[in-house]
């Protein structure tokens, strides 16, 4: 079993610390969910370069050979979810939606609809809505997108490391498989991102 130190770093021989304070944005007060991403970069180093330049990133990065890097403290928020949340009630169970509110939103143009749905979803508590930057950890898997529908396949070594990491985080934060999502599930992202990731 791993441990978490006072700085929010996961202590295990399986995790290499490569912390980027450039991607940490204030305190993360609770961890309710995990979000699995792919980087759209060919190597971990390409992603590290991006972390230095643009300020957005995730808490962990798993290289194609299975090496796990922790890139941000578990006590700090990262901008990994994306700007607009999808509607969980529309995706999972329409009967749980506030029907008049949703109908009003769905009458808007597509761009206005996305923004209005996001505002509506953020009034809810998790798990009634999808996770946000304020209550989730991000896990990146190195992998490029290939075309409009597909990303590179996640390697067997990446999936093995992902399973180990997710299992450890379940224990530290009292999470279950229902609390793990891929990026396109919760935000408006490339549909193939992390589709071949396996964490159970």
N, C-alpha and C positions, 0 to 999 in steps of 0.2 A: 504493500500500500504506500502510496506517495503521501507527502505532507505539503502544507502550504506555509511558507514563512511569513514573517511580519510585513514584508514588502509585497505580499501577494504573488510570490513566485512558487510554482509547483516544484517540489524537491523530489527528484527521482533520477536514477542513472539513465532513464530513457528520455529525459528532457534536457535539451541544451538551451541555456538562457542566452537570448539575443534581444535584449529589451530596447525598444525604440520609444523614448518619451515623446517623440514627435507625433505619435499616433494615439497618445493618451489624452483624454479630454474630460477632466474632472473625475469625481468619485463615482464608482458603480455601487449603488447602495444595496442592490439585491441581484442575485442571479437566479432567474426563473426558467431559463431556456438556453439551448445551444443552437447556433446557426452554422451550417456547413456550406462552404464556398469553394469555388475554384478561382485561381488567380488570373487567368488569361495571360500568363507569363511562362517562359520555358524553364526557368530555374528559380530556386529560392533567392539567389543573389539579385536577379532582376526585380523581384518583389521587394527585397530590402532596399534597393535603390529608390523604388517608388515610395516606400514608407518615409524615407528621408525627405523626399521632394514634395509629396502632396498632403501628408498629414492624415490620411485615412488608412485604416488597416484593421487587422484582427488580432486576437489574443494569442493564437497559435498558428504555426505554418508547418505543414508536413511535406517534406521533399519527396520526390518520386522514389527514392531509395528507402523511404520510411523514417528518415531522421525527423524527429519532432523538435521544433524550435518554439520556445515561448517568447513572444515578441512584445507582449504588454502585460502589465500587472493584472491579476484577477480582481483587484480592488479599483481598477480604473476603467472608465468607459471608452470604447472605441467606436468610431463611425464606420460600421460594417454592414448595417441593415439596408441602407439606401434611404432615399428621401421620402418615399410614399409607401405606406403600408397597404397591402391588399385587405379586402374584407374577409374575415374568417367566417362570419356567419353565412355569407353568400357562397363560399367555397365548401363549407363543411355541412351546414344544416340551415337551410333558408328559413325554417320555422322559428329559429331563434333570433332572426333579424327583427328590428323595429320596422314593420312593413311600410307604414306611411313615410317614415324618414328615408328608407331605401328607395321607394318609388320616386320621391322628390329628387333624390340624388341621381337616379338612373335617367331622369328626364333631361339632364344636363348634357352638354357636349362632352366628348370623351376626356379631353384635358381637364375640364372643370369637374367632371365626375371623379377622376382619380384624386384630385385635391380634396374634394368634399368627402369622399369615402375615407381618406386618410384622417381628416379632422374628426369625423364621426367615430372611427375606430379608436383613436387616441383618448376618447372620453371613457373607454371601457378599461377594466382591469384584466390582466392576464389571469387565466387562460381564455377568457371570452374573446380576446383579440390575439393577433399574432405578436410575438416578441418584438421589442424595440431595442435600440442601442442602450437605453437606460436600464434594461433588465435582462440582458443576454450576453453571452460570450460568443465570439466568432472564431471558427476554425477554418483556415484556408488550406486547400490542397493544391500543390503546384500542378498546373495543367492549362494548356491553350485551348481557346475555342477554335473549332475547325470550319464551321459554316453556320448558317442561320439556325440550325436545329441541334448541332452537336458540339460537345467539348471532347477533348482527349479522354480516353478511358482512364479512370483512377487505377493506379497499379495495385497489385496484390499486397505489396509491402506498405503502400499508403493505407489501404483498407485495414490491414492488420494493426498498424499504429493508431488509426482512427478508432478502431474498436477498443483498444487498450485505453486511449485517452478519454473517450466518452465514458467508459466504465469508471475510471478514476473520478471524473467530474460528477458523475451520478452520486458517488459516495460523499464527496465534499459539499455538494449543494442540494442533496435530497431530490434529485431529478429522476425522471423515468423516461422510457423510450417515447412517450407522448410529448415530451418537452424538447425533442430534437427535430429540426426543420432544415430543409435545403433553402438556399437563398431565393430561388424563383417561386417557392411556395408563398413567401411572405411579402415579397416586394416585386417590382416590375423589372425583372432581370432576364437575361438570356435563358430560354427554357431548358437548354441542355446542361446548364451548370450544375455540377455535383450529382447528376442523375445516376452515375455508376458508383457513387459512394455507398459503402455498406458499413453500418456501425452496430448491427445487432448480430 
